Amino acid sequence: MKNKYILAFLFVMGLSTSCKKFLDTEPTDFYTPSNYYETAAQLQVGLNGIYSNMMYGPMYGQVLNFNFTSATDEMLPNISVNGDNRGLYYSYDAGHNNVAGVWRWPYIGINNANVLLDNINKPTMNEKERGYIKGQALFLRAFNYFILTTHFGGVPIVLHSPGIADTNIPAASQVEVYEQIVADLKEVAILLKGRTASNLGYNDQVTITAVHAMLARVYLHWAGFPTKDVSKYADVIVYADSVINSGLHDLNPDYKQVFINLCQDKYDVKENILEWGSAGAAAGVANKGGNDIGNFVGINSSLYFVNNVPDPSSYLSAGWVSITKKLFDSYEVVPTSTLVNKASLDTRRDWNCADYIYAINNGTSTRYKLNRNNPWQMPCGKFRREYCPQEIRINGSYNINWPVIRYSDVLLMKAEAENQVNGPTTAAYDAINLVRKRGYGTMYGNIVKDITVENGGSGYSTANPPEVTISGGGGSGATGIAIVSGGKVTGVKLTSRGSLTTSGPYFSSAPTVTIAAPTTGVTATATATITNGTEYLLTPGLSKADFQLAVRDERMRELCFEAYRRTDLVRWGNFVGDMREFANYASANGISVSSTGNPNGYQGISGITSRHLLLPKPTYELNLNKALVQNPGY
């Protein structure tokens, strides 16, 4: 099937080079719109090509979730700023290759969609199926325009395959682009009515709830900077409520399982409303050879060989991006915890903020976890390649689907819009608190909250800490590792706080903690406490302004590394000020210390100005399209 996808892609690419003159003779030995799209199957191949475009490297295979999203207050690159040839920092200009790609590839997708839509009525076929194909093509066109307008502002709107003379097309205003996106999506909502991920069994094709969720997202940006049409917050509520009230989606009770499922090519059609499919995707969606998800924004690891054979537990990951202390400290902790990094009440922290990398000891040819206790140097742990199937771990690229729209995002959009329209109502609190409840791991019961060492014992080894067993209390799945210093157990770090599934079992009372005895010495003792099920609740009685700040922090905690933060900061209207404030915070909190901080990351954000609200329009496009005007500051 891959050859068909490539054929469709090259076919449309050939159409886009419209500067050549063509003979009037009807071709018979290759495909053109006049002799293609004659059957339903050919329409489907064309649609597959549009889907395929979304996960190529210049799109969500790498660039859109890494290159221009990696320098915010939630994560920062850790490589040399002088080596910034990828757009990781803010030193790019209009000639930057990846800037050009962010413009070019969405327009390739748009052109693919336009060609298909121009020929949608050619085949004789089932009208419902024709509508499904048309609806998906319109959605993909709208989504590509959303990429363009959130990165470049006003852009040319092209709704049909351009002719030879169509070279100088002025940019429409951002409002006009939003109007076109919404018009397409509203038509899609009619065409895809009744098409659900639960019926399909997979979520990497567009369904009706994906359409409504995307409408909510578009209206949320329309309501914010720079268009600032606050009346659109009411529309966000309408479409977020449509998704919520559909009954088709819910939160996975275990936050980390959402991303493990992505690594293992398992569809979670309740949590993930829409994914972009990579290799191993559902039938009908084009397979890609691989992507960089979990590589640059991932946990560092080199491939480990045993007797010249790659060890199946190892994998490749560059880890060019680290978290920020601001993100790490945003997760609530147990105040009484005695650990260096206090135990967090929020299960999301220790998944997103990995406190280790994989290293190789060349002297002994062993692979081990190297602790990273300072947040400035912790890798981004959300997409963990160690959970990918063993047979692909030795490759430099992986086949992880990208989560385009998750249900938690819909809930947070609902909370934000509800607050903007009606203030911090019960509905606003309910939406954000549901996200927090899952984040705290207590959707269906109570879990282990913390473990306190009562007696550290004696005779223990730091190199070989004792085994810790957590049992009883009606629950299961809690695990921990002992922290040893000076021959004593000084703490127990929870590696799992319980079995986070719908049925649990969860803890009804504190479990028993058993620390293995040392070879010689005194056995350490510890006790556990469990949650009471209310820890997740957001502070009641917040003002409208304070609730908005709470939503902003919650979006960072929940959606970090998923390519939201930069555009969120822009739409909230103070991107430059927020990033300067963060730079001051980072400077005061140790980022510049080379041994424990991230000086490269700090250097990369020190020169942000108003021009960085948008990317520059590419030089090559300005040379071709004389009607375009460059964005301010470039």
Residue pairs with C-beta under 8 A, 6 or more apart in sequence:
1 286
1 287
2 286
2 287
4 45
4 48
5 45
5 48
5 49
5 52
5 286
5 287
7 31
7 45
8 45
8 46
8 48
8 49
8 112
9 49
9 52
9 53
9 112
11 31
11 32
11 36
12 46
12 49
12 108
12 111
12 112
12 115
13 108
15 32
15 33
15 111
15 115
15 161
16 108
16 111
16 162
18 162
18 163
18 164
18 166
19 164
19 167
21 164
26 34
26 35
27 35
28 35
33 115
33 118
33 119
33 161
36 42
36 46
36 119
37 43
37 46
37 116
37 119
37 120
37 122
37 123
38 122
38 123
39 123
39 125
40 123
40 125
40 126
40 129
40 130
40 133
42 123
43 116
43 119
43 120
43 123
43 125
43 130
43 133
44 133
44 284
46 112
46 115
46 116
46 119
46 137
47 116
47 133
47 136
47 137
47 284
48 284
48 285
48 286
49 112
49 286
50 109
50 112
50 113
50 116
50 136
50 137
50 140
51 136
51 140
51 204
51 205
51 276
51 277
51 285
51 286
52 285
52 286
52 287
52 288
53 59
53 105
53 108
53 109
53 112
54 60
54 109
54 140
54 143
54 276
54 402
55 61
55 276
55 277
55 278
55 288
55 291
55 402
56 105
56 288
57 63
57 291
57 292
58 98
58 101
58 102
58 104
58 105
59 105
59 106
59 109
60 276
60 291
60 402
60 404
60 563
61 278
61 288
61 290
61 291
61 292
61 293
62 291
62 292
62 296
63 87
63 98
63 101
63 102
64 102
64 147
64 563
65 293
65 297
65 402
65 561
65 562
65 563
66 86
66 88
66 292
66 296
66 297
66 321
67 86
67 87
67 88
67 98
68 87
68 98
68 102
68 151
68 566
68 615
69 563
69 565
69 566
70 76
70 77
70 88
70 296
70 297
70 320
70 321
71 77
71 88
71 89
71 90
71 601
71 604
71 605
72 565
72 566
72 569
72 579
73 324
73 326
73 327
73 556
73 565
73 569
73 578
73 579
73 582
74 323
74 324
74 326
74 327
74 556
74 560
74 561
74 565
75 297
75 321
75 322
75 323
75 324
75 327
75 380
75 560
75 561
75 565
76 321
76 322
76 324
76 598
76 600
76 601
76 602
76 604
76 605
77 88
77 89
77 320
77 321
77 322
77 600
77 601
77 604
78 319
78 320
78 321
78 322
78 377
78 598
78 600
78 601
79 88
79 320
79 600
80 600
81 89
81 91
81 600
81 603
81 604
84 91
84 92
84 604
85 97
86 98
87 96
87 98
87 99
88 320
88 604
89 603
89 604
89 605
90 604
90 605
90 607
90 608
90 612
91 604
91 607
92 98
92 99
92 615
92 616
93 99
93 616
93 634
94 616
94 617
94 618
94 619
94 622
94 630
94 634
95 618
95 619
96 616
96 618
99 615
99 616
99 618
100 618
100 619
100 620
100 621
102 147
102 151
102 152
102 615
103 148
103 151
103 152
103 615
103 617
103 618
103 621
104 618
104 621
106 144
106 145
106 147
106 148
107 144
107 148
107 158
109 140
109 141
109 144
110 141
110 144
110 145
110 158
111 158
111 161
111 162
113 137
113 138
113 140
113 141
113 144
114 141
114 158
114 159
114 160
114 161
115 161
116 133
116 137
117 134
117 137
117 138
117 141
117 160
118 160
118 161
120 130
120 133
120 134
120 137
121 130
123 130
131 191
131 192
132 191
132 192
132 195
134 191
135 187
135 188
135 190
135 191
135 192
135 195
135 206
135 211
136 188
136 192
136 205
136 206
138 184
138 185
138 187
138 188
138 191
139 184
139 185
139 188
139 192
139 206
139 210
139 211
139 214
140 206
141 184
142 180
142 181
142 184
142 185
142 188
142 214
142 218
143 214
145 155
145 157
145 177
145 180
145 181
145 184
146 181
146 214
146 217
146 218
146 221
148 155
148 177
149 155
149 174
149 177
149 178
149 181
150 221
150 567
150 570
151 614
151 615
152 614
152 615
152 617
152 631
153 171
153 174
153 226
153 614
153 631
154 171
154 172
154 173
154 174
154 176
154 177
155 171
155 172
155 177
156 169
156 170
156 171
156 172
156 625
156 627
156 628
157 172
157 176
157 177
157 180
158 166
158 169
159 180
162 169
167 624
167 625
167 626
168 625
168 626
168 627
169 625
169 627
170 627
170 628
171 627
171 628
171 629
172 180
174 226
174 227
175 222
175 227
175 229
178 218
178 221
178 222
178 227
181 218
182 215
182 218
182 219
185 211
185 214
185 215
185 218
186 215
188 206
188 211
189 208
189 211
189 212
189 215
192 206
192 207
192 208
192 211
193 208
194 208
195 206
195 207
195 208
196 207
196 208
196 209
196 248
197 203
197 207
197 209
197 210
197 248
197 267
197 269
197 273
198 248
198 269
198 270
200 207
200 269
200 282
201 267
201 269
201 282
202 267
202 269
202 281
202 282
203 210
203 267
203 268
203 269
203 272
203 273
203 274
203 275
204 267
204 274
204 275
204 276
204 277
204 281
204 282
204 285
204 401
205 282
205 284
205 285
206 274
207 273
207 274
208 246
209 242
209 243
209 246
209 248
209 249
209 273
210 273
210 274
210 404
210 405
212 239
212 240
212 242
212 243
212 246
213 239
213 240
213 243
213 273
213 274
213 405
213 409
213 410
214 274
214 405
215 235
215 239
216 235
216 236
216 239
216 240
216 243
216 410
216 413
216 414
216 417
217 405
217 409
217 413
219 232
219 233
219 235
219 236
219 239
219 417
220 232
220 233
220 236
220 413
220 416
220 417
220 571
221 227
221 567
221 571
222 229
222 232
223 229
223 230
223 231
223 232
223 233
223 236
223 417
223 420
223 571
224 570
224 571
224 572
224 573
225 570
225 571
225 572
225 573
226 613
228 573
230 420
233 417
233 420
233 421
234 417
234 421
236 413
236 414
236 416
236 417
237 414
237 417
237 418
237 421
240 410
240 411
240 413
240 414
240 417
241 414
243 249
243 273
243 407
243 410
244 410
244 411
244 414
244 431
248 270
249 270
249 271
249 273
249 407
249 410
250 270
250 271
250 407
251 270
251 271
251 407
251 408
251 411
251 434
251 435
251 438
251 443
252 258
252 261
252 268
252 270
252 271
252 438
253 438
253 441
253 443
253 444
253 500
253 501
253 502
254 347
254 441
254 500
254 501
255 347
255 348
255 351
255 438
255 439
255 441
255 500
256 347
256 351
257 268
257 500
258 268
258 271
258 272
258 403
258 406
259 351
259 382
259 383
259 384
259 387
260 384
260 387
261 267
261 268
262 272
262 275
262 383
262 400
262 401
262 403
263 294
263 383
263 384
263 385
263 387
263 388
263 398
263 400
264 387
264 388
264 389
265 280
265 389
265 399
265 401
267 275
267 282
270 407
271 406
271 407
271 408
272 403
272 405
272 406
272 407
273 404
273 405
273 406
273 407
273 410
274 404
274 405
275 401
275 402
275 403
275 404
276 401
276 402
276 404
277 285
277 286
277 287
277 288
277 401
278 287
278 288
278 290
278 291
278 293
278 398
278 399
278 400
278 401
278 402
279 287
279 288
279 289
279 290
279 399
280 287
280 399
281 287
281 401
288 399
289 397
290 395
290 396
290 397
290 398
290 399
291 397
291 398
291 399
291 400
291 402
292 397
292 398
293 383
293 398
293 400
293 402
294 317
294 383
294 384
294 385
294 388
294 398
294 400
295 316
295 317
295 318
295 385
295 396
295 397
295 398
296 318
296 319
296 320
296 321
297 320
297 321
297 380
297 382
297 383
297 561
298 317
298 318
298 319
298 379
298 380
298 381
298 383
298 384
298 385
299 317
299 319
299 354
299 356
299 357
299 358
299 379
299 380
299 381
299 384
299 385
299 386
300 317
300 318
300 319
300 357
300 358
300 359
300 379
301 314
301 315
301 316
301 317
301 319
301 357
301 358
301 385
301 386
302 314
302 316
302 358
302 359
302 360
303 310
303 311
303 314
303 315
303 316
303 394
304 310
304 311
304 313
304 314
304 358
304 360
304 367
305 311
306 365
310 393
310 394
311 367
312 390
312 393
313 367
313 386
313 390
313 393
314 358
314 367
314 393
314 394
315 385
315 386
315 388
315 393
315 394
316 385
316 393
316 394
316 395
316 396
317 385
319 357
319 379
319 380
321 379
321 380
321 561
322 376
322 377
322 378
322 379
322 380
322 598
322 601
323 352
323 353
323 375
323 376
323 378
323 379
323 380
323 560
324 375
324 376
324 582
324 586
324 601
325 375
325 376
325 586
325 589
325 590
325 591
326 582
326 585
326 586
327 352
327 353
327 375
327 556
327 557
327 560
328 341
328 349
328 353
328 375
328 378
329 375
330 553
330 556
330 557
331 344
331 345
331 346
331 348
331 349
331 353
331 557
332 344
332 345
332 346
332 535
333 342
333 343
333 344
333 345
334 342
334 343
334 344
334 345
334 449
334 450
335 342
336 450
336 452
337 343
337 450
337 491
338 452
338 453
338 490
338 491
339 483
339 491
339 493
340 373
341 355
341 373
341 375
343 449
343 450
343 451
343 493
343 494
344 350
345 440
345 449
345 531
345 535
345 536
346 439
346 440
346 557
347 439
347 440
347 441
347 447
347 497
347 500
348 439
348 557
348 558
349 557
351 381
351 382
352 380
352 381
352 382
352 557
352 560
352 561
353 375
353 378
353 380
353 381
354 372
354 378
354 379
354 380
354 381
354 384
355 371
355 372
355 373
355 378
356 369
356 370
356 371
356 372
357 369
357 370
357 372
357 379
358 367
358 368
358 369
358 370
358 386
359 367
359 368
359 369
359 370
360 366
360 367
360 368
361 367
361 368
372 378
372 379
374 590
374 596
374 597
376 590
376 591
376 596
376 597
376 598
376 601
377 596
377 597
377 598
380 560
380 561
382 560
382 561
382 562
383 400
383 561
385 393
385 398
386 393
388 398
388 399
388 400
392 398
392 399
403 562
406 559
406 562
408 435
408 438
408 558
408 559
409 558
409 559
409 564
411 431
411 432
411 434
411 435
412 431
412 432
412 435
412 551
412 554
412 555
412 558
412 559
414 427
414 428
414 431
415 428
415 429
415 431
415 432
415 435
415 551
415 554
416 548
416 551
418 425
418 427
418 428
418 431
419 425
419 428
419 544
419 547
419 548
419 551
420 544
420 548
422 428
423 544
423 547
424 542
424 543
424 544
424 547
428 547
429 538
429 540
432 538
432 550
432 551
432 554
433 536
433 537
433 538
435 554
435 558
436 536
436 537
436 538
436 554
437 443
437 536
439 536
439 557
439 558
440 531
440 535
440 536
441 447
441 497
441 498
441 500
441 531
442 531
442 533
442 535
442 536
443 500
444 501
444 502
444 503
444 504
444 506
445 475
445 504
445 505
445 506
445 507
445 508
445 533
446 475
446 506
446 507
446 508
446 530
446 531
446 532
446 533
447 475
447 478
447 497
447 498
447 500
447 506
447 507
447 530
447 531
448 470
448 475
448 478
448 494
448 497
448 498
448 507
448 511
448 528
448 529
448 530
448 531
449 497
449 528
449 529
449 530
449 531
449 535
450 494
450 528
450 529
451 470
451 480
451 491
451 492
451 494
451 513
451 526
451 527
451 528
451 529
452 526
452 527
452 528
452 529
453 489
453 490
453 491
453 492
453 524
453 525
453 526
454 525
454 526
454 527
455 522
455 524
455 525
456 488
456 489
456 490
456 524
457 488
457 489
457 515
457 518
457 521
457 522
457 523
457 524
457 525
458 487
458 488
458 518
458 521
458 522
459 487
459 518
459 519
459 520
459 521
459 522
460 466
460 482
460 484
460 487
460 488
460 489
460 518
460 521
460 524
461 484
461 487
461 518
462 484
462 485
465 481
465 482
465 483
465 484
465 489
466 482
466 484
466 489
466 515
466 516
466 517
466 518
466 524
467 482
467 515
467 516
468 479
468 480
468 481
468 482
468 492
468 513
468 514
468 515
468 516
468 526
469 513
469 514
469 516
470 478
470 479
470 480
470 511
470 512
470 513
470 514
470 528
471 511
471 512
471 514
472 509
472 511
472 512
473 507
473 508
473 509
473 510
473 511
473 512
473 528
473 530
474 505
474 506
474 507
474 508
474 509
475 498
475 499
475 504
475 505
475 506
475 507
475 508
475 511
475 530
476 498
476 499
476 504
476 505
477 496
477 498
477 499
477 500
478 494
478 496
478 497
478 498
478 507
478 511
478 528
479 494
479 495
479 496
480 492
480 493
480 494
480 495
480 496
480 513
481 492
481 493
481 495
482 489
482 491
482 492
482 515
482 524
483 489
483 490
483 491
483 492
483 493
484 490
487 521
488 524
489 515
489 524
489 526
492 513
492 515
492 526
498 504
498 506
498 507
499 505
499 506
507 530
509 530
510 527
510 528
510 529
510 530
511 528
511 530
512 528
513 525
513 526
513 527
513 528
515 523
515 524
515 525
515 526
516 523
517 523
538 550
539 550
542 550
552 568
552 572
555 564
555 565
555 568
556 565
559 565
566 575
569 575
569 578
569 579
570 613
572 578
575 608
575 612
575 613
576 608
576 609
576 610
576 612
576 613
579 605
579 608
580 608
582 605
583 602
583 605
583 606
583 608
586 592
586 601
586 602
586 605
587 602
590 596
590 597
591 597
591 598
591 599
591 601
591 602
592 599
592 602
593 599
609 633
610 632
610 633
611 631
611 632
611 633
611 634
612 633
614 631
614 632
615 631
616 630
616 631
616 634
617 628
617 629
617 630
617 631
617 634
621 628
622 628
622 630
